[in-house]
């Protein structure tokens, strides 16, 4: 494992092309509801207008707070091919949906699996694995293989990160919180970004 000081890390996801009514694509956002976490599905027109189509349960829960975004992270939703992945911070799980290739506003829940640690905040996906980062008082990484039948834990890829950072549930931030997990460009490493506190306690990257 290697630790490197970092500055900024940003990613964007949530748009998928093709809908049945001629719109240019679909946009997915997450409610993070404490009673029921939901994927909010909207169609996207060429002029940028969004139309709400449906809200579909992740079969998990989020966490509502009165102070903005409690995740303090990037990558809580990820799209790979025709699959959508969403973290459930309140129930410590990952949900996987299939996206209808002919109409991207149609989602089907395929699988829900428990993650390692508490309060998942970010997921990264490649053609083989979906890996989740947790950011609560027990932090870690759990990876899954996946197909259209579900998610399957890969125990040998579990990592406990609590010795590097342990937070409250929900985390108190944004300083000192987990930011994001990503695959490296060659898909041979996992990269975790952690926010710092100040110039004497800067953020850093973990490589696995």
Secondary structure, 3 states (H helix, E strand, C coil): CEEEECCCCCCCCCEEECCCCCCCEEEEEECCCCCCCEEEEEEECCCCCEEEEEEEECCCCCCCCCCCCCCCCCCCEEEECCEEEEEECCCCEEEEEEECCCCCCCEEEEEEEECCCCCEEEEEECCCEEEEEECCCCCEEEEEEEECCEEEECHHHCEECCCCCCCCCCCCCCCCCEEEEEECCCCCCEEEEECCCECCECCEEEEC
